Amino acid sequence: MGKFGSASMRWVYRLDDRNGEINGIPELLQLGCQKLAEAYPITFHSHDQGYEFVYVVNGIITWEIDGEYYPVNAGQWFYTRPGELHRARFDHLEPCRIWWFVLKDPSGESDWLRLDRDELAFIADRLEQLPRIFRAGPRASEQFARLKSTLENDMPNKELFARHQVLDILLGMLQQPAAKPVDPDLKQSIATVIEEFARNPEARFSIEQMALSVGVSVSHFYKLFYELYGQAPVAYMERIRMEHACALLRTDRLITDIAMELGFKTSQHFTTVFKKLTGSSPSEWRKHVRDSK
């Protein structure tokens, strides 16, 4: 049996401490899912033996590797190579829902997921060529849920099912889905709305106003926005607002003044929103930035 770790809205299936395997599948080092309503701490770490793949179901996550930031939208994969040090920006995951798993590096292996030599060479080569961020297929959540169910339940030939389900997820990543076409003019119109908001982060544009400026219905605007940016419009705007807050907190401005400049009616409301997205209060974040210089 494997070993479960649990926390609020978090499920993790880890290596069995006794035999170092998950139900006879040594290639699967870890599997997990998590739904976050507020920031969750993820500091610098690495996986020396394996590739980590994170699939974002909804929300946006920003990862940091070697000082470079990688924003990952809903419907996208992000991955790290064996031994690659990485963390969530500000040491906290933003509110989101994710699946992830860690697969043992196939390099130098002779019986990885029971593949033959040519298949194994193909997998190892494709893993090396993957972009840091790439689109997921429409079945990713379903595939993960099926694997989770298999691992949780006793059933005949459990190892067989789990091994093929891991391979199904992996091949789904390597076989990139066709991109959904979005009208270029609509895409540019939505980008213009975001640029306008970035120049005026104190503004509180309604979805109706944004949809009207783009020339589509509210429901169509919401759908297009989510496809392009992985979040609801209001949540995305709040994220931009907090980006401005971080920049202003690097100055000596009073936190109350920053809150007012960004359109918050009270500094308490500003603090609540800021902490939800970054895991720290504005004063804590400012202190951390100054102490790290």
N, C-alpha and C positions, 0 to 999 in steps of 0.2 A: 504494500500500500504506500501511496505517496504521502507527503506531509503538507498540510494546509496551513497557510497563514491567513488571518482574517482581521479586518478592521471595518469601520463604517463604510459601506459602499465600495468595499475592496475585497477581491478574491485572488488568491495566489496559490498556485500549485508548484511546489519546489522539489528539488532533488530529495530523494529518500536518504536520510542520514545513514541508514544501515548498509545499503548496497550501492549507493551512488547512482541509482537509476530511477526513472519515472516509469513504473510498470514495464520494465524491460525495454525501454526506449532511451538508451544513453545519449542519443542525439538531442533530445529535448531537455534542456537544462532548467527552464522555467517557463511558466505560462501564467498570465494574469489578466484581469480586467478591473477597471476602476471607473467610477462615476463621481466626479467632484463638483460640489456646489461652491467650494471656495478653494483658495490656494492650498497646495499640498507640498511639503518639503521634499525636494529631490536635489541633493548636493552632488558634487563631483564624485563619479564612480566609473568603473569599467568592468568589463566581463572578459577576463583574460583568455578564456577558452572558447568564447563563442561570439556570434553575431547577435545583436539585439535588434529586433524589429518592433516598432510601435505603430499601430494603426489608430488614427484619430477618427472616432465615430462622429462626434460633434464637438464644437469649440475650436480653439486654436491653441497650439502649444509652441513655445519658442525654446529651442535647444541651443546650447552653446558648446562648441568644440574649438579648441585652440584660439579663443577670443573671437570667433566668428559665430554669428547668430543665424539660426535656421527656423523661420516661422513655418509651422506645418498646419495646414487647414484640414477641416473635416473631409473625409474621403481620400486622404493621402497617407502614405507610408513614410516613416523616417527610420533610418537604420545606422548603427555604428558597427565598426569592425572590431575584431578581437583585440583587447587591450587598449582600446581608444577611450581616453578620458573624456567624459561629457557630463553635463548637468542641465537642469532646467534654468532658464534665465531667472536671475534674482534668487536662485536656489529653490524656486517653487514652481510647480506646475500650475498653470492657470485653470480656472473652472473648465471642465471638459469631460468627455467620456472616451475611454481608450481600451484597446486590447493590446497585449504585447506578448512576445515570446522570445526566448534566447535559445538559439540553435548552436550546437557544437560545431566548430570550424571543420569542414569536411577535408581540408588540405591534409594530405598524408594518411587519410583513413582508407581502409580497404573494404569495409563492410557498412558504410554509412547509409542508414535507412534501407539496407539490403539492395542497394543499387549496384549494377555492374560497373566495370571500370570506365567504360565510355560515358555512361550516364553520370557517374560521379565527377568525371573530368568536366563535363558540360555544366553541371551545377556549380562547381568550384569556380569555373571561368566566368559564368554569368553573375555570380555574387560579387566578384571583383569589379565588374563593369557597371553595377547598379549605380544610378545617381543617388545623391544623398536623400533627396525627397522625390517620390514618384506616386502616381495615381494608383488607387486600389480598384479592383473590380467590384461589381455590385454584390458579390456573394461573400465578401470578407467577414462581415459580422456573423452571418449564418454558418460559415465554416468554423469560426472560432467557437461559437455556441455548441456546435455538434461535438467538437473535440473536448470541450469542457464537460459536456454530458457523458461522453465516453469515459473520461478519466474518473468521474465521480461515481460511476455505477459499476457494479460487478456484472459481468456478462461473459459468455463464452467468446474465446478468441479476442479478448479485449486488446491485447497488444497489437494484433493484426489490424483492427479497426483504427486504433490510435495512430499507428505508424503511417497508414495510408492517408489519414486525415491531416497529419502534419505535412506530408508530401503534397497533398491537395492545396493547402494554404501556400506552401513554398512555390509550387508551379504557377499558382494564380498570380503571385508577385512577379515571377519571371516572364510571364506572358502578359504584356501590357495591354490593357483594354483600350479600345478606340476612344479618343477624346470626344466629349459631347460638344457639338458645334453651338456656339453662341454668336448671335449676330454682332459683327464688329462694332457697328454704330451703337447698339445698346450697351455693349461692354464699355465703350469709351464714355458714354453718357453716365453710366454708374461710376466709373472712375473719376469723372468730373465732379460728381456729387461728393465723393470722398475727399477729393482735393479741396473743395470748398469748405468742407467741415474741418479739415486739418488746418486751414487758415483761420477758422473761427471756432475753436474747440468749446467755447462757452455756449454756442448755439444749441438749441434743442429742436432739431428738425424732426417733424413727425414723419412716419412712413408714408402718409398720404401726400405730404409735400414732396418727398423724394420721388415717389412714384409719378406724381404729376410732372415733375421736372424732366423725368426720363421719357414720359409719354406712354406709360403702360399702366395696367390696373395694379392695385395694391397687392393682390395675391400673386400676380406674375412678377412684380418687382421683388417681392419677398423670395420667391423661388429662384429667380435669377441671381439675386444677391447671395443667397446661401450656396448656390452652385459655384459661384466665383470666389467667395471669401470664407466659406465654411462656418459662418456664424449668422445669427439674425442681425439685421441692420443696427438695432439699438445696442446690442452687446458689442458689436464691432466699433461703434462710435464711442462707447464707454472705454474701450481698449485704447483708442487713439487719444482720448482725453487723459488717460493715465500715462501715456507716453509723454505728453506735454507736462504732466505733473512731475514726472521723474526729472525732466530737464530743468524745470523751475526749482525743484528741491535741491539742485546742485548750487543754487545761488543762496544769498542770505535773506531772501524774501521771507516774510512771516507766513506761516502755514495758513493762517486765516485769510491773508491776502491772496494766496495762491488758490485757495478754495473759491473765493469770490470771483477771481479772474476766470476760472474754469466753469463758472455758472452754477456752482453749488450754493444753496441757500444757507447752509450752515457748515462749519468746519467739521462737525461731528459726522454729517452725512458723507462728506469728502473722505474722512478717515475710514469710515465703514467700507466704502467702495474701493478705496486704495488697498486696504488690507485684504479684501476678498480676492483681488487680482494678483497681489504681490506677496502676500503672506506677512507683511510688516506694516506697521503704522507709518505715516509720513515722517514722523520724527525719528523712528527707529531706522527707516530706510536712509534718511539723511545722515544719521550718525554712522551707519555702516559704510556709506560711500566715503565719508570723510576719514574714517579710521583706516580704510583700505588704501588710502593714498600714500 
